[in-house]
């Protein structure tokens, strides 16, 4: 898989308004009502990640979950990152 260029990244970001690029990663932090809701979301993301064979970095802080995506072996953001981001948005 090939890393996307800046123009492609900007185009794909327009379809994911809650996401942003930070230090070369596609990131979003979500707020949930409590820890159980956070964990339920994380478990659903884990299922999606396993299906896609593409695993985000996940940071859990009680009712906040931060996802960070990057395709390390491609050296940047790829379609896989944006696809998994879009699928995770459809979960909640």
Secondary structure, 3 states (H helix, E strand, C coil): CCCCCHHHHHHHHCCCCCCEEECCEEEEEEECCCHHHHHHHHHHHHHHHHHHCCCCEEEEECCEEEEEECEHHHCECCHHHHHHHHHHHCCC
